[in-house]
Amino acid sequence: MGTVFSFDVRGGDPRRTEPALEAAVAWLRHVDEVFSTYRPDSQVSRLAAGTLALADCLPEVREVHLLCARAYERTDGWFSAGYAGGFDPTGLVKGWAIERAADLLAEAGAEAVCVNGGGDVQVQGGPWHIGVSDPLRRGELAAVVPAEGRMAVATSGPAERGAHIVDPATGRPAPPELASVTVVGPSLTDADVSATAACAMGRRALFWLAAETATEAFVVLPDGATWHSAGFAAARAPLA
């Protein structure tokens, strides 16, 4: 998926957790093969090219297609897997794949699990402390989120990959009105979608994020100022 993944697995019976870790890695490689938009032979590329029908795709492709449709509705169209006329679920797939990888490890009896894919994190058990990178000061943190139980932290913005988030209404890069958006909730699939959609919205996202009931959010603005939803303040740990 063009990024680095890391696993932290604690506790449990190694006879179960070690095979589960191998299965989780194999799962992520499978997802890359099936959903990569850079592989012309991937099912997503063939679906976009019209050489493969959705009904003939693997069940996971049909599942992601449905999740993308629901994400489009939930974000009032700001998250779209079809803005270019084809089907590109990139903004959802990574979070969905990481969440499922973490589930594989938890189901194998691991007492605490953290799966990190390019800064998007799904944890179970704990306790954990998840750093939020400062988009304006490389190598520094803007916040630290304490996590325990099932929790996800997803961050989107142009700091690492440039202006890669597209306004679905215009097909052009979204204006850089937000330096980064971090969303915290139980599901990385949903948190990743919300963070991506919010970056596409720009400053109007602050009202949308404040109204979301299943997640909390933390935003860094281009001038270094920050904003957070009402519930995020309690979840924000002091910086060391």
Backbone torsions as a table, in degrees:
resi	resn	phi	psi	omega
1	MET	NA	12.0	176.7
2	GLY	75.1	22.6	178.7
3	THR	-148.3	178.9	-177.8
4	VAL	-102.4	136.1	176.8
5	PHE	-112.9	145.2	174.0
6	SER	-137.2	152.0	-179.2
7	PHE	-126.7	137.2	170.4
8	ASP	-127.8	112.0	-174.8
9	VAL	-123.1	123.1	-174.8
10	ARG	-125.1	139.1	175.5
11	GLY	74.6	178.9	-179.1
12	GLY	88.2	173.9	-179.5
13	ASP	-86.0	117.6	-179.4
14	PRO	-56.7	-26.3	179.1
15	ARG	-65.4	-21.9	176.4
16	ARG	-103.5	-39.9	-174.0
17	THR	-74.0	-33.7	-179.8
18	GLU	-67.1	-45.5	173.5
19	PRO	-62.1	-34.1	178.9
20	ALA	-66.3	-36.3	177.1
21	LEU	-65.0	-42.3	176.6
22	GLU	-61.9	-39.1	179.2
23	ALA	-67.0	-36.6	179.8
24	ALA	-66.4	-41.5	177.6
25	VAL	-65.2	-42.8	178.0
26	ALA	-62.4	-37.1	178.4
27	TRP	-62.4	-45.1	-179.0
28	LEU	-65.3	-37.2	177.0
29	ARG	-66.8	-38.2	177.3
30	HIS	-62.7	-43.9	179.4
31	VAL	-60.3	-41.7	179.2
32	ASP	-61.9	-41.7	-179.6
33	GLU	-66.8	-37.0	-174.9
34	VAL	-82.5	-37.3	-170.1
35	PHE	-106.6	-4.2	-176.9
36	SER	-62.4	129.8	175.2
37	THR	-83.7	-4.6	179.9
38	TYR	-97.2	-10.1	177.9
39	ARG	-99.7	114.7	-177.9
40	PRO	-64.3	-20.1	-178.5
41	ASP	-96.1	1.6	178.0
42	SER	-69.6	156.0	-179.1
43	GLN	-64.9	-35.5	178.9
44	VAL	-66.8	-40.5	177.4
45	SER	-64.7	-41.6	179.3
46	ARG	-68.8	-35.1	176.5
47	LEU	-65.0	-44.0	178.9
48	ALA	-65.2	-33.1	-179.2
49	ALA	-80.8	-8.9	179.9
50	GLY	82.4	13.0	179.7
51	THR	-96.8	-0.4	178.0
52	LEU	-142.4	131.5	179.3
53	ALA	-85.6	149.0	179.9
54	LEU	-57.4	-38.7	-178.8
55	ALA	-63.4	-22.2	-179.2
56	ASP	-96.6	0.7	-179.9
57	CYS	-79.6	165.7	174.9
58	LEU	-62.0	154.8	-179.8
59	PRO	-56.3	-35.5	-179.0
60	GLU	-67.5	-29.5	176.3
61	VAL	-69.3	-41.2	177.9
62	ARG	-66.6	-35.7	177.2
63	GLU	-63.3	-46.8	-179.8
64	VAL	-65.3	-37.3	178.0
65	HIS	-59.8	-42.4	178.2
66	LEU	-67.9	-42.0	178.4
67	LEU	-62.0	-37.8	178.1
68	CYS	-65.4	-39.3	178.1
69	ALA	-63.7	-41.0	178.1
70	ARG	-67.9	-37.7	178.1
71	ALA	-64.7	-37.8	177.2
72	TYR	-59.5	-44.5	179.5
73	GLU	-67.6	-43.3	-176.3
74	ARG	-65.6	-30.8	-177.2
75	THR	-101.1	14.0	-178.8
76	ASP	55.8	35.5	175.9
77	GLY	88.3	-1.2	-179.3
78	TRP	-76.0	-22.5	168.9
79	PHE	-104.7	119.8	-178.9
80	SER	-138.5	130.1	175.0
81	ALA	-92.5	2.6	-176.2
82	GLY	-130.9	25.6	-176.1
83	TYR	-64.7	-27.0	-178.1
84	ALA	-93.8	7.9	179.2
85	GLY	93.5	-11.5	178.2
86	GLY	-109.9	-138.0	178.5
87	PHE	-141.1	110.6	-180.0
88	ASP	-131.7	95.3	-177.0
89	PRO	-88.8	21.8	-173.4
90	THR	-53.3	-39.3	-176.2
91	GLY	-68.7	-11.7	179.8
92	LEU	-113.3	-33.4	-167.7
93	VAL	-62.4	-42.0	-175.6
94	LYS	-62.1	-48.4	179.2
95	GLY	-61.2	-41.1	178.7
96	TRP	-63.3	-42.3	-178.7
97	ALA	-68.4	-41.3	178.8
98	ILE	-64.5	-43.3	179.8
99	GLU	-59.5	-42.6	-179.9
100	ARG	-69.4	-35.9	177.1
101	ALA	-62.6	-41.7	177.8
102	ALA	-64.4	-37.5	178.4
103	ASP	-63.0	-39.7	179.6
104	LEU	-59.0	-40.3	-178.5
105	LEU	-73.7	-40.2	178.8
106	ALA	-65.9	-39.8	179.6
107	GLU	-66.4	-22.2	178.2
108	ALA	-84.4	2.2	174.6
109	GLY	100.0	6.4	176.0
110	ALA	-63.1	137.7	-177.6
111	GLU	-79.2	-30.3	178.2
112	ALA	-146.2	136.0	-175.2
113	VAL	-136.2	135.7	171.2
114	CYS	-135.5	120.2	174.7
115	VAL	-116.2	123.7	-175.8
116	ASN	-120.2	121.3	176.3
117	GLY	-121.8	99.6	178.5
118	GLY	61.4	31.1	178.6
119	GLY	95.4	-8.4	173.7
120	ASP	-94.6	126.0	-165.7
121	VAL	-127.0	134.7	170.1
122	GLN	-120.5	126.7	177.9
123	VAL	-123.1	156.8	168.0
124	GLN	-139.6	149.9	-175.3
125	GLY	71.8	-147.0	177.9
126	GLY	135.5	-160.9	8.9
127	PRO	-80.5	156.9	177.3
128	TRP	-129.1	158.1	169.5
129	HIS	-129.4	118.2	-172.9
130	ILE	-108.8	118.4	-179.7
131	GLY	-80.4	140.7	174.9
132	VAL	-105.7	115.8	-177.2
133	SER	-62.5	141.3	174.4
134	ASP	-79.9	118.1	-176.7
135	PRO	-71.8	-13.2	-176.4
136	LEU	-104.9	-14.0	-179.4
137	ARG	-133.0	97.7	-174.6
138	ARG	-57.7	134.1	177.9
139	GLY	86.3	-1.7	179.7
140	GLU	-113.4	163.3	-179.4
141	LEU	-105.1	142.6	174.8
142	ALA	-92.7	-25.3	-179.9
143	ALA	-165.6	164.4	173.8
144	VAL	-130.4	127.0	-177.5
145	VAL	-105.9	116.7	173.7
146	PRO	-76.3	138.6	-175.4
147	ALA	-139.3	142.9	174.4
148	GLU	-152.7	147.4	-173.6
149	GLY	80.9	-149.3	-179.6
150	ARG	-92.8	113.7	-179.0
151	MET	-150.6	147.7	179.2
152	ALA	-129.1	147.3	176.0
153	VAL	-131.9	119.7	-179.6
154	ALA	-124.0	136.1	179.3
155	THR	-126.4	133.8	176.3
156	SER	-127.9	154.9	178.4
157	GLY	158.1	173.7	-175.0
158	PRO	-87.9	0.3	-170.9
159	ALA	-61.1	-43.2	-174.6
160	GLU	-90.3	-38.6	-171.9
161	ARG	-116.5	9.5	-178.1
162	GLY	74.1	-163.3	-175.4
163	ALA	-79.8	75.6	-176.4
164	HIS	-100.2	-8.2	-179.7
165	ILE	-91.7	128.0	-171.9
166	VAL	-103.1	140.0	170.6
167	ASP	-73.9	114.9	-175.2
168	PRO	-64.9	-19.5	-179.8
169	ALA	-77.6	-29.2	-175.8
170	THR	-111.9	-22.0	-175.3
171	GLY	77.5	5.3	179.0
172	ARG	-106.9	161.4	178.5
173	PRO	-54.3	138.1	179.4
174	ALA	-66.0	142.6	177.4
175	PRO	-57.5	140.6	-176.1
176	PRO	-78.7	63.1	-178.5
177	GLU	-82.2	-18.6	179.2
178	LEU	-126.7	131.7	179.7
179	ALA	-74.9	-37.5	174.7
180	SER	-162.5	151.9	175.9
181	VAL	-127.8	125.2	176.3
182	THR	-114.5	129.0	179.9
183	VAL	-120.0	134.0	-178.7
184	VAL	-118.3	131.6	178.3
185	GLY	-170.3	-178.2	-177.7
186	PRO	-72.8	-26.3	-172.9
187	SER	-117.8	124.3	178.0
188	LEU	-70.3	-29.1	175.8
189	THR	-56.7	-50.1	-178.1
190	ASP	-72.0	-40.7	-178.5
191	ALA	-63.8	-40.1	179.8
192	ASP	-65.0	-42.2	177.0
193	VAL	-60.8	-46.6	-177.4
194	SER	-63.9	-42.0	-179.9
195	ALA	-64.7	-41.9	179.3
196	THR	-65.8	-46.3	179.7
197	ALA	-61.6	-40.3	-178.9
198	ALA	-63.8	-40.0	177.5
199	CYS	-63.3	-37.0	177.8
200	ALA	-67.1	-36.1	-179.3
201	MET	-68.1	-34.2	-173.0
202	GLY	79.9	-149.8	-172.6
203	ARG	-62.3	-26.3	178.2
204	ARG	-63.8	-17.0	-179.8
205	ALA	-64.6	-24.7	-178.7
206	LEU	-60.6	-37.9	177.9
207	PHE	-70.7	-40.3	-179.5
208	TRP	-66.9	-43.8	179.5
209	LEU	-64.7	-37.5	179.6
210	ALA	-64.5	-28.5	-178.1
211	ALA	-86.7	-13.5	179.8
212	GLU	-68.2	131.7	-176.1
213	THR	-98.6	-20.6	-175.8
214	ALA	-94.0	-8.3	-176.0
215	THR	-137.2	163.6	170.6
216	GLU	-121.2	159.9	-173.9
217	ALA	-141.6	152.8	177.3
218	PHE	-136.0	126.8	-174.3
219	VAL	-124.1	134.7	171.1
220	VAL	-106.1	127.5	179.6
221	LEU	-91.1	160.1	-175.8
222	PRO	-59.4	-24.5	179.3
223	ASP	-88.4	4.3	178.6
224	GLY	95.0	-12.2	175.7
225	ALA	-67.6	156.7	179.8
226	THR	-126.8	157.8	175.4
227	TRP	-138.2	146.2	174.4
228	HIS	-144.5	153.1	176.8
229	SER	-70.7	165.8	-172.3
230	ALA	-59.4	-38.7	-177.1
231	GLY	-81.7	-15.5	-176.5
232	PHE	-72.4	-30.2	-177.5
233	ALA	-57.1	-39.2	-179.4
234	ALA	-71.5	-23.6	-177.5
235	ALA	-92.3	-3.5	-174.9
236	ARG	-92.0	118.7	-179.4
237	ALA	-85.4	149.6	176.0
238	PRO	-64.3	145.3	179.4
239	LEU	-74.7	142.5	179.2
240	ALA	-73.6	NA	NA
